[in-house]
């Protein structure tokens, strides 16, 4: 019989490979895998994706992290009208538990949609009003190549923002008849 050796995939750089002290606490393991599947938000009932431990490690306040026994198993609720940002079972973390404003939540100001390159709903709207278009997507895509992005630790969802930015661009364009 044949036996196959798995090909070792190149390791993606994680926050644990940096010299930053923010990931080296004994109580938090920033290299834990993202929870699989979706869970229902206890506040709004909508499905939510799991979030990486390193996302929480970088975005939760020190006070919030100190109160938690672990950062594993949390999910991110992206429903704009829901007060929950992260949850694990019935445990809910709201905006005040974070060091950044969650731009996709209703009434967020600034309403950041790209944390790596500082694109907000307000900036996109102003550019569309002034020029009839926005360069947000092109700018983000170019900067993703150089210098590169850090969505996993800067974006509250822990994921790439391009889908959300595209949705915001379409919504604002429609409102302005573009």
C-alpha positions, 0 to 999 in steps of 0.5 A: 500500500501507498502512504502519503506524507502530508505536505506541510503548509507554510505557516502564516505569521501570527501575532505570536511570532512578533516581539509584542508583549500583548500576546505573551500572557499566560492566561490567553493563547492568541494562537487558538483556532477560530471556533467552527460553525456559527452560533446564534446571538443571544440578544438578536438571534442572528447567526454569528461567526466565530472569532479568533482569540488573537482578535480578542487579545488585541481589541478587548480592554485590559479590564475586560480580559482580566474578567474572562477566564478564557478568550476561546469560543467567542463569536462576533455579531455583525448585526448593526442594530444588536448591542452584542459585539462578541458572545460565548453562550449567554456571556455578551461583550458590548462596545464598552468592552473594546478599545475600538469603535465597531464601525458596522454597528448602528450609530457608530462614530466614526463608522470605521469599515477598514481598520487597517487603512482608516476608511470610514463610512463618513470618508467614503460618503464625502468622497462620493459626494465630492467626486461621484465615486470612491477609491476605497476598494482600490486603495485597500486592495493596493495597500493589502499588497504593500504594506499589507493588512492586519485584519485579524487583529485590527478588525473587530470581526477578525476577518477581511473588510473588503466585503463590508466595504463593498456593501457600504460603497453600494449603499452610499452610492445608491443613496446618492444616485451614483 
